[in-house]
Amino acid sequence: MCGRFVVANVGGELVGELRADLIADDLPEPSFNIAPTQQAAIVLDSSKTDPPTRRVEAARWGLVPSWAKDLSIGQRAFNARSDELPRKRMFAPALAKRRAVIPATGYYEWKTDENGKVPMFIHPASGDPMFFAGLYEWWRSPEEEWILSFTILTRSSVGDLGSIHDRMPVFLDADHADTWLDTDVDEPLDILGTAIDDAPRVAESFAWHPVDRAVGNVRNNGSRLIEPLTA
């Protein structure tokens, strides 16, 4: 799963490889402890323009489908199991036409050992951005406000990441991220399958280290949270 992640940069520095046409001017500030229900930057292709416009927008973490009665449903939909998407009413429509990429610096996962749960910061060793496959939805509130929300796809962990947690995000490289965003794809299940299968290869370039348990409190923030834990 993915319950906390880091975005240390914003704007073009974050999404340069994805060739965005428009970057919203209300993107959230850098954060080292993004939690569900908080705002983060996502990349999407708007199918309402011809050709589609690739945009970077601020969105609420936790998918809220258009038919939801209120925002609370998003609190338990911050992750979506990729193998269940086609069968889930909440996610299947978004898989067809509302796919998103969530750029990040890295994410946290908690590893259980003899000392209890230890948070690990997982990130590309190169320092390049990490890309998560995701879905997005627009929800209209009773006050007529349009709210953009998203979820991050997960799959079973393999390789060394499996020693940390049994689930991991569906990671994308820049090329697969470009395909994932394409609104003209006729067979979304095909690109979903490709993304799921390729995620372990993308993860081969990742590094990780233990960090302070302070990250467990959503009120804590700052670059110190990703610093390696010293004995």
C-alpha beads as a LAMMPS data file, in Angstrom:
LAMMPS data file: protein, C-alpha beads

231 atoms
230 bonds

1 atom types
1 bond types

-500.0 500.0 xlo xhi
-500.0 500.0 ylo yhi
-500.0 500.0 zlo zhi

Masses

1 110.0

Atoms # bond

1 1 1 0.000 0.000 0.000
2 1 1 0.994 3.639 -0.027
3 1 1 -0.265 5.772 2.843
4 1 1 2.268 8.615 2.894
5 1 1 4.452 10.123 0.211
6 1 1 6.838 13.012 -0.432
7 1 1 6.831 15.778 -3.030
8 1 1 9.956 17.874 -2.500
9 1 1 9.565 19.923 -5.705
10 1 1 6.588 21.383 -7.536
11 1 1 5.746 22.652 -11.024
12 1 1 7.918 21.963 -14.046
13 1 1 10.772 20.613 -11.942
14 1 1 8.484 17.793 -10.818
15 1 1 6.874 16.822 -14.134
16 1 1 9.403 17.837 -16.788
17 1 1 9.614 14.355 -18.287
18 1 1 5.836 14.223 -18.777
19 1 1 5.707 17.293 -21.057
20 1 1 2.765 19.047 -19.427
21 1 1 0.994 21.724 -21.465
22 1 1 -0.519 23.555 -18.492
23 1 1 0.553 23.747 -14.854
24 1 1 -2.018 25.081 -12.404
25 1 1 -0.987 28.083 -10.340
26 1 1 -2.543 26.688 -7.157
27 1 1 -0.381 23.592 -6.705
28 1 1 0.322 22.723 -3.069
29 1 1 3.658 23.602 -1.541
30 1 1 6.366 20.926 -1.241
31 1 1 5.551 18.423 1.489
32 1 1 7.507 15.626 3.125
33 1 1 4.484 13.962 4.688
34 1 1 1.459 13.911 2.362
35 1 1 -1.407 11.905 3.876
36 1 1 -4.856 10.870 2.596
37 1 1 -7.373 13.755 2.259
38 1 1 -4.509 16.214 1.687
39 1 1 -3.731 17.959 -1.613
40 1 1 -1.082 16.807 -4.085
41 1 1 -0.200 17.500 -7.707
42 1 1 -1.428 15.036 -10.334
43 1 1 -0.990 14.867 -14.105
44 1 1 -3.931 14.142 -16.393
45 1 1 -4.897 14.451 -20.060
46 1 1 -8.112 16.386 -20.622
47 1 1 -10.144 14.641 -23.326
48 1 1 -12.332 17.739 -23.755
49 1 1 -9.739 19.401 -25.977
50 1 1 -8.465 18.262 -29.364
51 1 1 -5.731 17.216 -29.057
52 1 1 -6.030 16.425 -25.340
53 1 1 -4.333 18.928 -23.041
54 1 1 -1.894 17.525 -20.517
55 1 1 -2.396 19.347 -17.241
56 1 1 -0.886 19.380 -13.776
57 1 1 -3.599 20.016 -11.193
58 1 1 -4.000 20.051 -7.427
59 1 1 -6.175 17.157 -6.241
60 1 1 -7.413 15.641 -2.991
61 1 1 -5.887 12.259 -2.121
62 1 1 -8.716 9.738 -1.798
63 1 1 -10.978 9.051 -4.764
64 1 1 -14.502 10.488 -4.539
65 1 1 -16.711 9.125 -7.364
66 1 1 -19.302 11.373 -8.972
67 1 1 -22.172 9.443 -7.328
68 1 1 -20.851 9.822 -3.764
69 1 1 -23.054 11.591 -1.234
70 1 1 -20.113 13.258 0.509
71 1 1 -16.319 13.369 0.654
72 1 1 -15.965 10.754 3.379
73 1 1 -15.836 7.855 0.908
74 1 1 -12.438 9.089 -0.234
75 1 1 -10.892 8.415 3.174
76 1 1 -10.854 4.692 2.401
77 1 1 -10.103 4.984 -1.332
78 1 1 -6.624 6.495 -1.260
79 1 1 -5.299 3.220 -2.719
80 1 1 -6.917 0.915 -5.282
81 1 1 -5.895 -2.707 -5.778
82 1 1 -4.995 -2.871 -9.456
83 1 1 -6.181 -6.474 -9.866
84 1 1 -9.692 -5.514 -8.710
85 1 1 -10.264 -2.351 -10.766
86 1 1 -12.467 -3.800 -13.532
87 1 1 -14.856 -5.313 -10.951
88 1 1 -15.208 -2.262 -8.703
89 1 1 -17.974 0.246 -9.357
90 1 1 -15.869 2.941 -7.718
91 1 1 -12.867 2.513 -10.017
92 1 1 -13.912 0.900 -13.317
93 1 1 -15.259 4.092 -14.990
94 1 1 -12.114 6.043 -14.109
95 1 1 -9.909 3.260 -15.464
96 1 1 -11.573 3.683 -18.859
97 1 1 -11.079 7.437 -19.276
98 1 1 -9.717 9.141 -16.174
99 1 1 -6.230 7.829 -15.576
100 1 1 -3.694 9.987 -13.769
101 1 1 -0.013 9.998 -12.933
102 1 1 1.040 11.096 -9.462
103 1 1 4.629 12.405 -9.391
104 1 1 6.578 12.061 -6.159
105 1 1 10.042 12.254 -4.691
106 1 1 9.441 9.008 -2.822
107 1 1 7.087 7.350 -0.348
108 1 1 7.057 5.797 3.102
109 1 1 6.317 2.234 4.055
110 1 1 6.407 0.646 7.490
111 1 1 8.507 -2.489 7.924
112 1 1 7.791 -4.778 10.848
113 1 1 10.822 -6.176 12.662
114 1 1 11.799 -7.116 16.210
115 1 1 11.609 -3.437 17.171
116 1 1 8.062 -3.020 15.906
117 1 1 7.117 -0.979 12.857
118 1 1 9.964 1.023 11.368
119 1 1 9.192 3.636 8.666
120 1 1 11.276 3.344 5.503
121 1 1 11.721 6.069 2.901
122 1 1 11.698 4.531 -0.605
123 1 1 12.882 6.610 -3.553
124 1 1 14.681 6.431 -6.931
125 1 1 18.418 6.154 -6.240
126 1 1 19.062 8.598 -9.089
127 1 1 17.072 11.378 -7.468
128 1 1 14.693 11.487 -10.442
129 1 1 10.948 11.784 -9.830
130 1 1 8.929 8.675 -9.040
131 1 1 5.652 8.179 -10.922
132 1 1 2.615 6.330 -9.515
133 1 1 -0.215 5.063 -11.714
134 1 1 -3.493 6.497 -10.488
135 1 1 -7.085 7.364 -11.305
136 1 1 -8.982 10.608 -10.850
137 1 1 -12.573 11.772 -10.547
138 1 1 -14.496 15.051 -10.362
139 1 1 -17.142 15.376 -7.626
140 1 1 -19.687 18.171 -7.331
141 1 1 -20.444 19.190 -3.764
142 1 1 -23.866 20.325 -2.510
143 1 1 -22.395 23.853 -2.547
144 1 1 -21.728 23.501 -6.305
145 1 1 -17.965 23.223 -5.813
146 1 1 -16.067 20.879 -8.135
147 1 1 -13.492 18.771 -6.285
148 1 1 -10.777 16.803 -8.084
149 1 1 -9.614 13.657 -6.270
150 1 1 -7.326 10.714 -6.976
151 1 1 -6.232 7.274 -5.873
152 1 1 -2.894 5.460 -6.217
153 1 1 -2.910 1.946 -7.692
154 1 1 -1.165 -0.861 -5.846
155 1 1 -0.065 -4.397 -6.622
156 1 1 1.649 -7.247 -4.770
157 1 1 5.264 -6.541 -3.881
158 1 1 8.075 -8.553 -5.404
159 1 1 11.833 -8.639 -5.003
160 1 1 13.493 -6.694 -2.220
161 1 1 10.491 -4.421 -1.712
162 1 1 8.571 -7.507 -0.647
163 1 1 10.721 -7.649 2.496
164 1 1 9.301 -4.282 3.541
165 1 1 5.588 -4.706 2.765
166 1 1 3.414 -7.119 0.786
167 1 1 1.911 -4.300 -1.338
168 1 1 3.557 -1.571 -3.393
169 1 1 2.373 1.194 -5.740
170 1 1 2.171 0.536 -9.467
171 1 1 5.277 2.427 -10.556
172 1 1 5.636 3.897 -14.046
173 1 1 8.647 5.084 -15.981
174 1 1 8.260 8.200 -18.151
175 1 1 7.373 6.229 -21.300
176 1 1 4.708 4.127 -19.606
177 1 1 3.387 7.218 -17.838
178 1 1 2.828 8.807 -21.240
179 1 1 0.860 5.766 -22.417
180 1 1 -1.078 5.556 -19.164
181 1 1 -2.344 9.111 -19.665
182 1 1 -3.482 8.564 -23.264
183 1 1 -7.261 9.075 -23.383
184 1 1 -7.520 7.510 -26.859
185 1 1 -6.546 4.026 -25.694
186 1 1 -9.317 1.573 -26.624
187 1 1 -8.228 -1.237 -24.312
188 1 1 -7.430 0.174 -20.860
189 1 1 -7.093 -3.330 -19.447
190 1 1 -4.115 -3.863 -21.734
191 1 1 -2.222 -0.819 -20.499
192 1 1 -3.207 -1.687 -16.928
193 1 1 -1.716 -5.144 -17.359
194 1 1 1.455 -3.693 -18.851
195 1 1 1.810 -1.215 -15.996
196 1 1 1.300 -3.918 -13.363
197 1 1 3.805 -6.245 -15.016
198 1 1 6.448 -3.544 -15.519
199 1 1 6.308 -2.014 -12.037
200 1 1 8.895 -4.448 -10.556
201 1 1 11.403 -3.468 -13.269
202 1 1 10.936 0.225 -12.466
203 1 1 11.424 -0.526 -8.771
204 1 1 14.817 -2.142 -9.402
205 1 1 16.390 1.325 -9.431
206 1 1 14.984 2.316 -6.034
207 1 1 16.834 2.726 -2.761
208 1 1 15.506 2.965 0.795
209 1 1 16.546 3.622 4.357
210 1 1 14.893 3.786 7.786
211 1 1 13.689 7.175 8.994
212 1 1 12.440 8.658 12.239
213 1 1 9.055 7.545 13.557
214 1 1 8.059 11.221 13.580
215 1 1 6.700 10.667 10.084
216 1 1 3.838 8.744 11.664
217 1 1 2.304 12.013 12.873
218 1 1 0.702 13.906 9.984
219 1 1 1.462 17.211 11.715
220 1 1 5.193 16.654 11.271
221 1 1 6.800 17.883 8.075
222 1 1 10.122 19.024 6.711
223 1 1 13.133 17.476 4.985
224 1 1 14.371 15.955 8.246
225 1 1 11.684 13.292 7.861
226 1 1 13.509 11.663 4.940
227 1 1 16.960 11.778 6.497
228 1 1 18.453 8.338 7.267
229 1 1 17.896 7.209 10.829
230 1 1 21.139 7.175 12.789
231 1 1 21.835 4.624 15.476

Bonds

1 1 1 2
2 1 2 3
3 1 3 4
4 1 4 5
5 1 5 6
6 1 6 7
7 1 7 8
8 1 8 9
9 1 9 10
10 1 10 11
11 1 11 12
12 1 12 13
13 1 13 14
14 1 14 15
15 1 15 16
16 1 16 17
17 1 17 18
18 1 18 19
19 1 19 20
20 1 20 21
21 1 21 22
22 1 22 23
23 1 23 24
24 1 24 25
25 1 25 26
26 1 26 27
27 1 27 28
28 1 28 29
29 1 29 30
30 1 30 31
31 1 31 32
32 1 32 33
33 1 33 34
34 1 34 35
35 1 35 36
36 1 36 37
37 1 37 38
38 1 38 39
39 1 39 40
40 1 40 41
41 1 41 42
42 1 42 43
43 1 43 44
44 1 44 45
45 1 45 46
46 1 46 47
47 1 47 48
48 1 48 49
49 1 49 50
50 1 50 51
51 1 51 52
52 1 52 53
53 1 53 54
54 1 54 55
55 1 55 56
56 1 56 57
57 1 57 58
58 1 58 59
59 1 59 60
60 1 60 61
61 1 61 62
62 1 62 63
63 1 63 64
64 1 64 65
65 1 65 66
66 1 66 67
67 1 67 68
68 1 68 69
69 1 69 70
70 1 70 71
71 1 71 72
72 1 72 73
73 1 73 74
74 1 74 75
75 1 75 76
76 1 76 77
77 1 77 78
78 1 78 79
79 1 79 80
80 1 80 81
81 1 81 82
82 1 82 83
83 1 83 84
84 1 84 85
85 1 85 86
86 1 86 87
87 1 87 88
88 1 88 89
89 1 89 90
90 1 90 91
91 1 91 92
92 1 92 93
93 1 93 94
94 1 94 95
95 1 95 96
96 1 96 97
97 1 97 98
98 1 98 99
99 1 99 100
100 1 100 101
101 1 101 102
102 1 102 103
103 1 103 104
104 1 104 105
105 1 105 106
106 1 106 107
107 1 107 108
108 1 108 109
109 1 109 110
110 1 110 111
111 1 111 112
112 1 112 113
113 1 113 114
114 1 114 115
115 1 115 116
116 1 116 117
117 1 117 118
118 1 118 119
119 1 119 120
120 1 120 121
121 1 121 122
122 1 122 123
123 1 123 124
124 1 124 125
125 1 125 126
126 1 126 127
127 1 127 128
128 1 128 129
129 1 129 130
130 1 130 131
131 1 131 132
132 1 132 133
133 1 133 134
134 1 134 135
135 1 135 136
136 1 136 137
137 1 137 138
138 1 138 139
139 1 139 140
140 1 140 141
141 1 141 142
142 1 142 143
143 1 143 144
144 1 144 145
145 1 145 146
146 1 146 147
147 1 147 148
148 1 148 149
149 1 149 150
150 1 150 151
151 1 151 152
152 1 152 153
153 1 153 154
154 1 154 155
155 1 155 156
156 1 156 157
157 1 157 158
158 1 158 159
159 1 159 160
160 1 160 161
161 1 161 162
162 1 162 163
163 1 163 164
164 1 164 165
165 1 165 166
166 1 166 167
167 1 167 168
168 1 168 169
169 1 169 170
170 1 170 171
171 1 171 172
172 1 172 173
173 1 173 174
174 1 174 175
175 1 175 176
176 1 176 177
177 1 177 178
178 1 178 179
179 1 179 180
180 1 180 181
181 1 181 182
182 1 182 183
183 1 183 184
184 1 184 185
185 1 185 186
186 1 186 187
187 1 187 188
188 1 188 189
189 1 189 190
190 1 190 191
191 1 191 192
192 1 192 193
193 1 193 194
194 1 194 195
195 1 195 196
196 1 196 197
197 1 197 198
198 1 198 199
199 1 199 200
200 1 200 201
201 1 201 202
202 1 202 203
203 1 203 204
204 1 204 205
205 1 205 206
206 1 206 207
207 1 207 208
208 1 208 209
209 1 209 210
210 1 210 211
211 1 211 212
212 1 212 213
213 1 213 214
214 1 214 215
215 1 215 216
216 1 216 217
217 1 217 218
218 1 218 219
219 1 219 220
220 1 220 221
221 1 221 222
222 1 222 223
223 1 223 224
224 1 224 225
225 1 225 226
226 1 226 227
227 1 227 228
228 1 228 229
229 1 229 230
230 1 230 231
